[in-house]
Amino acid sequence: MNKSPQRRNLIYWSCQLIGWGILVAGNAINLFLQDNFHFQIGISLFFIGFFGILITHVFRGLIKRWKWPQLAVLAAVPRVLLSSLAMGILFSICVGSVNSFLPQTGESILTSGDWSFFIHTLNFSILFLAWSALYFTIHYFQNMRNSEIRNLELRAVNTEIELSNLRSQLRPHFMFNSLNSIRALIDDDPNNAKEAVTTLSAILRNTLLLGKHERIPLSDEMDLVKRYLHMEQIRFEERLQVELAIPKSLDDFPVPPLMIQTLVENGVKHGIAQLTAGGTIKIDCALKNGLLHVDIVNDGRLNSTSNGTGTGLSNTKKRLFLLYGNDASFQIKQLENHVHCTLTLPKFKLNEGIDNR
């Protein structure tokens, strides 16, 4: 999706050398045509290029450290203006210091007079302002392109997740077991049979509707999870126990749709369903340091989940990276006789700011 760091550095240094080289060469040619070029002028022009590259390179390192490319344009503009002025002053001091040892450079480098320092500072500040404007413009357009590519990839992954969940719910085995459970309830418990039909219908409908959004409230996601678990409890009866700890204060926390549901389904299908005596699935949600922590624990062995869940877990990790970069995480591990999944989500998406590349 992005150019390699080596290629970006090559392009950056090429632009630096070519840009400052053209500036120095242009001044040298102009002075030569005016018959004002001599050795000390050449030395002064060399240091103009040297200090220009040095100062802008240091400035580039600072703006990357301070993450200015992530700022909105209106927030970045005053910082760039002040930085350009500061670089202009520093550049004037550096060039003036060099020229003080080159008395034959004359007015072609530093204009004599009381206002010479301010005039050169203004000119150099405009030069650095142009450099900064070009640098930030390239980054903003690159970030917009990266954001568009990331959104396209995210849509593709979300579509794959949606279709995968729909196929999972529509797979003959799931439908066969669900319909058989409902059929068994029709004579013994008609009301419960009607509720099961409603639940099955809601699962299929919500799988389609929720998958169309980039993020949904945690309460909507957990509503789908609860319906799914209720349907499975009808099938497994006492073999499936459910424990939920979801604070009401987290109802509005935004989460990617079908992500928790996918992990819960994996736990039921590849963990509890493989145990003769069944087991328990636990879902705990908590807010820690501004991050949502979702813990999903189910009875079973991790090696039993290796067949058939690789795509689901891979999609989960890919969606997290596309949405949040390195600010979100997903882990799955074996703890004694339990499989423990931990999902950590920030509140904001990656593309709600400008990525710093």
Protein Blocks (a to p, Z undefined) as FASTA:
>chain_A
ZZcfklmmmmmmmmmmmmmmmmmmmmmmmmmmnopacfklmmmmmmmmmmmmmmmmmmmm
mmmmnommmpcfklmmmmmmmmmmmmmmmmmmmmmmmmmmmmknommlmcgdjklmmmmm
mmmmmmmmmmmmmmmmmmmmmmmmmmmmmmmmmmmmmmmmmmmmmmmmmpmklmmmmmmm
mmmmmmmmmmlmmmmmmmmmmmmmmmmmmmmpmbdcfklmmmmmmmmmmmmmmmnmmmpc
cdddddfklmmpccdehklmmmmmmmmmmmmmmpmnlpadddddddeehiacdddddedd
fklmmgoplmmmmmmmmmmmmmnommbccddddehjaccddddddfbdfklpccdZZ
